[in-house]
């Protein structure tokens, strides 16, 4: 069993903070946990504290205490594998999200937690590395309006990046789906059906994740925290809705494709059975005649007739031709 390092020294290596206002921005690290402070009287300065790892329980408690945050966060930050949820506290909001990463044709999960107010965002990520670097670049290089806004807009950008990650995963899945939808280039067999089913399951996983995130965003819209603008999150919910609609459309197309494949197979089977039935109908009377004259009885009248053999062959030919003409007239040969 792997023992996780929870020392202050190891913790400080996992911590960074962005401080920014309209006029300046800086990224800082810490030498002492007592310096990890982001709640202050300067309301114009926004703090983004980011930590990798959930094992630092004692350090979390110290940060909560020295920043005068709600004590209930001690319980919330120690929950493992929690569902997506948003909880409004006295001076901040707490949000936890189980995100998905799609790499090497497989999904992996990561839990993220956020504590936010009007002038700070505290993000805790389960794994090192993320897809928020473009947000850090926008802050550092003063691109867009991020440095003119409060921390609610920063949280909006973070969640927007999570949705973009889902969109990227969806686009990777649709590259394979485009090949499966082109029925002219695929062979309708069991392997194809299994590929369809595998992609359907991946889309269901992605839909479940984005649906859960949408519910959390809906709760953010109802937050009544002072100086916290919930209207930023309406656009994010629309993005989630559009992505869910696209996934539903692809699921319907995949379902139609597999139904079409089964119908094609049934049609081919029916054609084979039709051909065999026609051949059987033609040869059954011929077999009957051959069976009669193949009996070993001495008193079959036609056996001693000089032209009996040729007459029987002629009758058999006429029966065959007559059967074919009858089938053609009934359009059974089409």
C-alpha positions in Angstrom: 0.0 0.0 0.0 1.4 3.4 -1.1 1.8 5.9 1.8 1.1 9.5 0.7 3.4 12.2 1.8 1.4 14.7 3.8 4.2 16.8 5.2 4.1 20.6 5.1 7.2 20.6 2.8 5.5 18.3 0.3 2.3 20.3 0.5 3.9 23.6 -0.3 5.3 22.1 -3.5 1.7 21.5 -4.6 0.5 25.0 -3.9 0.5 28.1 -6.0 -1.5 31.3 -6.0 -2.3 33.9 -8.6 -2.9 37.4 -7.4 -4.3 39.9 -9.9 -6.1 43.1 -10.3 -6.9 45.3 -13.3 -3.4 46.8 -13.2 -1.1 43.9 -12.2 -0.8 40.1 -11.8 1.6 37.8 -10.2 2.1 34.1 -9.4 3.4 33.1 -6.0 4.6 30.0 -4.2 5.0 29.6 -0.4 7.8 28.7 2.0 5.5 28.5 5.0 1.9 27.3 5.3 1.2 30.3 7.5 1.6 32.5 4.4 -1.2 30.8 2.5 -3.6 33.6 2.8 -6.2 34.8 0.2 -9.0 36.4 2.2 -8.1 40.0 2.9 -9.6 43.5 3.0 -8.4 44.5 -0.5 -11.5 43.7 -2.5 -9.9 44.8 -5.8 -7.3 42.0 -5.7 -8.5 38.5 -6.8 -6.7 35.4 -5.5 -6.7 32.0 -7.2 -5.2 29.4 -4.9 -4.6 26.1 -6.5 -3.6 22.8 -4.8 -2.9 19.3 -6.2 -3.9 16.4 -4.0 -6.7 15.7 -1.4 -4.5 14.0 1.2 -3.5 17.2 3.0 -6.3 17.2 5.5 -4.4 18.9 8.3 -3.1 21.6 6.0 -6.6 22.2 4.7 -7.9 22.7 8.2 -5.1 25.2 8.9 -5.9 27.2 5.7 -9.6 27.3 6.6 -8.8 28.5 10.1 -6.3 31.2 9.2 -8.5 32.6 6.4 -11.6 32.6 8.7 -13.6 30.4 6.4 -16.7 28.4 7.3 -15.7 25.4 9.5 -18.1 23.2 7.6 -15.5 23.2 4.8 -13.5 20.8 6.9 -16.1 18.1 6.4 -16.7 18.9 2.7 -13.1 18.9 1.7 -12.5 15.4 3.2 -15.4 13.7 1.3 -14.2 11.1 -1.1 -15.8 10.3 -4.5 -18.7 12.8 -3.8 -21.3 13.5 -6.5 -21.3 16.8 -8.2 -22.9 19.4 -5.9 -23.0 23.0 -5.0 -23.4 24.2 -1.3 -23.8 27.8 -0.4 -22.2 28.8 2.9 -22.2 32.1 4.8 -19.2 33.7 3.2 -18.5 31.4 0.2 -19.8 28.6 -2.0 -18.4 25.1 -2.2 -18.5 23.1 -5.4 -17.3 19.6 -6.2 -17.1 18.1 -9.8 -16.1 14.7 -11.0 -14.5 15.4 -14.4 -13.7 13.1 -17.2 -10.5 12.9 -19.3 -10.5 11.0 -22.6 -7.0 9.7 -23.6 -5.9 6.7 -25.6 -9.6 5.8 -26.3 -10.3 5.5 -22.6 -12.1 7.6 -20.0 -10.5 8.5 -16.7 -12.0 10.4 -13.8 -10.7 13.2 -11.6 -12.4 14.9 -8.7 -12.1 18.7 -8.4 -13.3 20.9 -5.6 -13.7 24.7 -5.6 -14.3 27.2 -2.8 -15.2 30.6 -4.2 -16.3 34.0 -3.1 -16.4 37.4 -4.8 -12.6 37.9 -4.4 -11.1 34.4 -4.4 -11.2 30.9 -5.9 -9.6 28.0 -4.1 -9.3 25.0 -6.4 -8.2 21.6 -5.3 -7.4 19.0 -8.0 -6.9 15.3 -7.5 -4.1 15.0 -10.1 -1.2 17.2 -11.2 -1.7 19.0 -14.5 -4.9 20.4 -15.9 -6.5 22.3 -18.9 -6.5 25.7 -17.2 -3.2 27.0 -18.5 -4.9 29.3 -21.0 -6.7 31.0 -18.1 -3.4 31.6 -16.3 -2.0 33.0 -19.6 -5.0 35.3 -19.9 -4.4 36.6 -16.4 -0.7 37.0 -16.8 -0.9 38.7 -20.2 -4.0 40.7 -19.4 -6.0 39.3 -22.3 -9.7 39.7 -22.4 -11.7 41.0 -19.4 -10.7 38.5 -16.7 -8.6 41.0 -14.7 -11.4 43.5 -14.8 -13.9 41.0 -13.3 -14.2 39.4 -9.9 -13.7 35.8 -8.8 -17.1 34.8 -10.0 -15.9 35.3 -13.6 -12.8 33.3 -12.9 -14.9 30.4 -11.7 -17.0 30.8 -14.9 -13.8 30.5 -17.0 -12.7 27.4 -15.0 -16.0 25.6 -15.5 -16.0 26.7 -19.2 -12.6 25.0 -19.6 -14.1 21.8 -18.1 -16.9 21.9 -20.7 -14.4 22.6 -23.4 -12.6 19.4 -22.3 -15.8 17.5 -22.7 -16.3 19.0 -26.1 -12.8 17.8 -27.1 -13.6 14.3 -25.8 -16.8 14.4 -27.9 -14.9 15.5 -31.0 -12.5 12.6 -30.6 -15.4 10.2 -30.3 -17.1 11.6 -33.3 -14.0 11.0 -35.5 -14.6 7.3 -35.0 -18.4 7.7 -35.3 -18.1 9.3 -38.8 -16.4 6.1 -40.0 -19.0 3.9 -38.4 -21.9 5.9 -39.9 -20.6 5.5 -43.5 -22.3 2.2 -44.3 -20.6 2.1 -47.7 -17.2 1.6 -46.1 -18.0 -0.8 -43.4 -18.8 -4.5 -43.3 -22.0 -5.2 -41.4 -20.8 -8.0 -39.2 -20.6 -8.8 -35.4 -17.4 -6.8 -35.1 -19.1 -3.7 -36.5 -22.0 -4.1 -34.2 -19.6 -4.3 -31.2 -17.9 -1.1 -32.3 -21.2 0.6 -32.5 -22.1 -0.6 -29.0 -18.7 0.5 -27.6 -19.1 4.0 -29.0 -22.7 4.2 -27.6 -21.4 3.3 -24.2 -18.7 6.0 -24.4 -21.3 8.6 -25.4 -23.6 7.5 -22.5 -20.6 8.0 -20.1 -19.9 11.5 -21.5 -23.6 12.4 -21.5 -23.9 11.4 -17.8 -20.9 13.5 -16.9 -22.1 16.7 -18.7 -25.7 16.2 -17.4 -24.4 16.1 -13.9 -22.3 19.2 -14.5 -25.3 21.0 -15.9 -27.2 20.3 -12.7 -24.4 21.8 -10.7 -24.3 24.8 -12.9 -28.1 25.2 -12.4 -27.5 25.4 -8.7 -24.8 28.1 -9.2 -27.4 30.2 -11.0 -29.4 30.3 -7.8 -26.6 31.4 -5.5 -27.3 34.6 -3.5 -23.9 35.3 -2.2 -23.0 39.0 -1.8 -21.1 40.5 -4.8 -21.3 37.1 -6.6 -22.9 37.3 -10.0 -24.7 34.1 -10.9 -25.7 35.2 -14.4 -22.3 34.2 -15.8 -23.3 30.6 -15.5 -26.4 30.8 -17.7 -24.2 30.6 -20.8 -22.4 27.6 -19.5 -25.7 25.8 -19.0 -26.6 26.5 -22.6 -23.3 25.1 -23.8 -24.0 21.9 -21.7 -27.5 21.7 -23.2 -26.1 22.0 -26.8 -23.5 19.3 -26.1 -26.2 17.0 -24.7 -28.4 17.6 -27.7 -25.5 16.7 -30.0 -24.8 13.5 -28.1 -28.5 12.5 -28.2 -28.5 13.1 -32.0 -25.4 10.8 -32.4 -26.9 8.1 -30.2 -30.0 8.1 -32.4 -27.9 7.9 -35.5 -26.0 4.9 -34.1 -29.2 3.2 -33.1 -30.5 3.8 -36.6 -27.3 2.4 -38.1 -27.4 -0.8 -36.1 -31.1 -1.2 -36.9 -30.3 -0.7 -40.6 -27.5 -3.3 -40.4 -29.9 -5.9 -38.8 -32.5 -5.1 -41.5 -29.9 -5.6 -44.2 -28.9 -8.9 -42.8 -32.5 -10.0 -42.5 -33.1 -8.9 -46.1 -30.2 -10.9 -47.3 -31.4 -13.9 -45.4 -34.8 -13.5 -46.8 -33.4 -13.4 -50.3 -31.4 -16.6 -49.7 -34.5 -18.3 -48.4 -36.5 -17.1 -51.3 -34.0 -18.5 -53.8 -33.9 -21.8 -52.0 -37.7 -22.0 -51.9 -38.0 -21.3 -55.6 -35.5 -24.1 -56.4 -37.3 -26.5 -54.1 -40.6 -25.8 -55.7 -39.1 -26.5 -59.2 -37.3 -29.7 -58.2 -40.0 -31.2 -55.9 -42.3 -32.4 -58.9 -39.2 -33.4 -60.9 -38.0 -35.5 -57.9 -41.5 -36.9 -57.6 -41.5 -38.1 -61.2 -37.9 -39.5 -60.9 -39.0 -41.3 -57.8 -41.9 -43.0 -59.4 -40.0 -44.2 -62.4 -37.1 -45.2 -60.2 -39.2 -47.9 -58.5 -38.3 -51.5 -59.0 -41.7 -52.7 -60.2 -42.0 -54.8 -63.3 -45.5 -53.7 -64.3 -45.0 -49.9 -64.8 -46.5 -49.4 -68.2 -44.2 -46.7 -69.5 -41.0 -48.6 -68.7 -41.3 -50.7 -71.9 -42.5 -47.9 -74.1 -39.9 -47.0 -76.8 -40.0 -43.2 -76.3 -40.9 -43.2 -72.6 -37.6 -41.8 -71.5 -37.7 -38.9 -73.9 -41.3 -38.1 -73.1 -40.5 -38.1 -69.3 -37.5 -35.7 -69.9 -39.8 -33.4 -72.0 -42.4 -33.4 -69.3 -39.8 -32.5 -66.7 -38.4 -29.7 -68.8 -41.9 -28.2 -69.4 -42.6 -28.4 -65.6 -39.4 -26.5 -64.9 -40.0 -23.8 -67.5 -43.6 -23.6 -66.5 -42.7 -23.1 -62.9 -40.2 -20.3 -63.8 -42.8 -18.5 -66.0 -45.3 -18.7 -63.2 -42.8 -17.2 -60.7 -41.9 -14.5 -63.1 -45.6 -13.6 -63.7 -46.1 -13.4 -59.9 -42.9 -11.2 -59.7 -41.3 -13.6 -57.2 -38.0 -13.6 -59.1 -37.4 -9.9 -58.6 
